[in-house]
């Protein structure tokens, strides 16, 4: 969910309180048996042992694997290149159905994966089955048929209580042998998942040490997986703060891929504000009952477009009353309203009772993803899109681009920051930036245009990178490229550009002059659809 | 797009050629210094800037000590920086320590110059006024004059390395600047150090980079321009034409603009609304070839008789006055034309986001605890020296692109700057840095618009619409009025509005 940061902080407080009240009751989420699970061959017997054993989680070695991933990170500054090779170590664990669960960030951008297990000298090549970059989870599988023979699939538990002890398993700092650390559950909270850097979901903070190499490893309590270790703070910010993906997020991921395809988290595509001011409530004609939030922006590319309007008041969501501070009560807990949507899937509906022009109305929203948000997050397993023409490198604005170039240009930053909120994507689905110039006699005077955003070419609006490539491929006497804002047009002579083409390609080793499709490098289950 | 890399290059070349030619001592002859009191006075200033975060009050007073150059007719020249937002200015004779209060006669914040006059008419008697030397060129040696606590002169000599157009602290125009390589010593009066050539005033310290040991100085031609203007009944200020430009080095751009004949001139990229250039008919896409018979090359330079190649904007600042009619030779689609541009000074209030507000109290309007202000660069500068990075980025963007975003000009941007928690603002306390679009359904283009719109509530409610989320907030008019005294009392606000 892409909600404002502030609300998330507030929610954190409330959730923690709630958790504290419930300390006396049994686990919040009863460990539900997997509906379709076959009886497993060797369920850990620990559960029935009356006295706490020395190793309360059983022989985790029989489930834990060490994953080595060779990754190629795309080079946004020279997008025709394959990119830098990196090797990373992560952990994973066997789950029902001969699959291995790990973090998305362990396997994203990977070109070759191997899996090792305890007491076996072999390295087993593995394949990615599903990646969910928005919640940092992935499922991989080993091709070798006998790999799973002696492996024990782990079962999932619920949300552990605050202060309960948990153990994290993995291969921190790349060691060859399994490492165990223990700690307690410190906080249950919404957190930014840094892998995509735009998604916020439930995450559990634990005091167990987690280091690189722990990623993807199980965090266990009473022989059940209560989370997947995935991120932490390092250095000056804070110490000993580690997070795991909790089981509600894991279960949602597993349910989403039931149909053989990961559809991602859905979103309402709205922003809203609290309605705590009495005068504002009176003005809107609301009852004095502490209910309702005000819709402030409706993203035109989102599922609420044309159904909700700026100024509507949301009174209930799926019959749960929405409090004026945007909380709803869900299964006895007070959570922020989008949590209702968090638990749903693409194509599911959500019902709102709304207040518009002092009239009550009911609306139904069919949930979907909101593509402009993806531009603001990291992409993985895709080649960067770009066009090189006359030595000029054009690339669409994205978080990856911003991180690669670190531009200070105010206009560029504004277009990025307000891409969704000011609905810039309606005019510029691709914000095409002249990111770099490969110097050549034909472009030697063009350096001042660097960092500009393409608006028109020969009087025609350029909305996508495809438009740009198509325009440059059509015959013309010259190309007059108008950039956004006051500035001179950039003028190119196609004859000169054509003559310089091979020279520039050779000199700068531009192996491909354009990539228009955000196609997957290898066969990946995710593909982002642009409008 | 107005980069002056090319100017720097041109001037460096020039440095080499002229540096050999001149070598005159800049220090005063020793015996002269002993005979007469120096043409300097100490200037003590207590300033108190307005607090834009609490616009009803001033910040704590701050004292500065500086030097002033004594000019003819009992005037003392200092930088505007020194006396901006001053409460009290005092002159002090270096040799005797005698003091007199002084008034600011004329001040030009853009050129960073001010003239002071002592309250006691005869205070400067016996001090020989400084003449002004406007002939400084690259390669000349200038002396920076400072004073020892005893009143004795400390003179440090340096070499003029570059003469070019640079931005002054109030960033509205580029002005001519001397760059002097000099290793100055620290003295308590670090403001307004005069630079002297042959006992004549050649410039006034603008900024000093102690690491590189480089001084930028306001040069004599800018000082004489200021003094000449100051002698007229009404001080106009430096003129501007109101267009931006781009060099025409790129042959493709020249061809596109339809240029025929010899390459040269600058490409007009935008014209400011209601300014001289647009009034004279200058259009985007024109190429300005000549200004007042000075040919402009494709880098935007003309050949100055004194300095050689230098950016043509010098012709419109140092060499021209507001009201001057300056012929522009232009090419439009290859056709030569002449436009006669009557230059004007553009006052700070004629910008959408005014570039500076000094010696003037900031405008504000407090409504039930919600504070409204007009967006100004002075407000943004409250975020400190690094304000362009630290201030709300949306506001910095609006300031930076103001002429592009508001081509019609003639308006202000009213912002909701912060909210003081009060009964009327419950639930709004986290709101800040929002652009106000409408109040009670009326468009808001100035704080006065807002004050008027507030008087027309909708069914007893004041509805404020903002560009950003939350898009709308409402206050109850009766409640706001009833709670106003308590709000003033609680937060120490003497008046809830300042609209003039």
Boltz contact constraints between the chains, C-beta under 6 A:
constraints:
  - contact:
      token1: [A, 271]
      token2: [B, 469]
      max_distance: 6.0
  - contact:
      token1: [A, 273]
      token2: [B, 470]
      max_distance: 6.0
  - contact:
      token1: [A, 276]
      token2: [B, 427]
      max_distance: 6.0
  - contact:
      token1: [A, 277]
      token2: [B, 426]
      max_distance: 6.0
  - contact:
      token1: [A, 277]
      token2: [B, 427]
      max_distance: 6.0
  - contact:
      token1: [A, 277]
      token2: [B, 428]
      max_distance: 6.0
  - contact:
      token1: [A, 279]
      token2: [B, 474]
      max_distance: 6.0
  - contact:
      token1: [A, 279]
      token2: [B, 475]
      max_distance: 6.0
  - contact:
      token1: [A, 279]
      token2: [B, 476]
      max_distance: 6.0
  - contact:
      token1: [A, 280]
      token2: [B, 474]
      max_distance: 6.0
  - contact:
      token1: [A, 283]
      token2: [B, 461]
      max_distance: 6.0
  - contact:
      token1: [A, 283]
      token2: [B, 474]
      max_distance: 6.0
  - contact:
      token1: [A, 296]
      token2: [B, 469]
      max_distance: 6.0
  - contact:
      token1: [A, 296]
      token2: [B, 470]
      max_distance: 6.0
  - contact:
      token1: [A, 296]
      token2: [B, 471]
      max_distance: 6.0
  - contact:
      token1: [A, 310]
      token2: [B, 471]
      max_distance: 6.0
  - contact:
      token1: [A, 410]
      token2: [B, 397]
      max_distance: 6.0
  - contact:
      token1: [A, 410]
      token2: [B, 400]
      max_distance: 6.0
  - contact:
      token1: [A, 414]
      token2: [B, 397]
      max_distance: 6.0
  - contact:
      token1: [A, 445]
      token2: [B, 249]
      max_distance: 6.0
  - contact:
      token1: [A, 445]
      token2: [B, 250]
      max_distance: 6.0
  - contact:
      token1: [A, 448]
      token2: [B, 1]
      max_distance: 6.0
  - contact:
      token1: [A, 485]
      token2: [B, 404]
      max_distance: 6.0
  - contact:
      token1: [A, 486]
      token2: [B, 269]
      max_distance: 6.0
  - contact:
      token1: [A, 486]
      token2: [B, 270]
      max_distance: 6.0
  - contact:
      token1: [A, 486]
      token2: [B, 404]
      max_distance: 6.0
  - contact:
      token1: [A, 487]
      token2: [B, 1]
      max_distance: 6.0
  - contact:
      token1: [A, 487]
      token2: [B, 269]
      max_distance: 6.0
  - contact:
      token1: [A, 488]
      token2: [B, 246]
      max_distance: 6.0
  - contact:
      token1: [A, 488]
      token2: [B, 253]
      max_distance: 6.0
  - contact:
      token1: [A, 488]
      token2: [B, 267]
      max_distance: 6.0
  - contact:
      token1: [A, 488]
      token2: [B, 269]
      max_distance: 6.0
  - contact:
      token1: [A, 491]
      token2: [B, 252]
      max_distance: 6.0
  - contact:
      token1: [A, 491]
      token2: [B, 253]
      max_distance: 6.0
  - contact:
      token1: [A, 491]
      token2: [B, 256]
      max_distance: 6.0
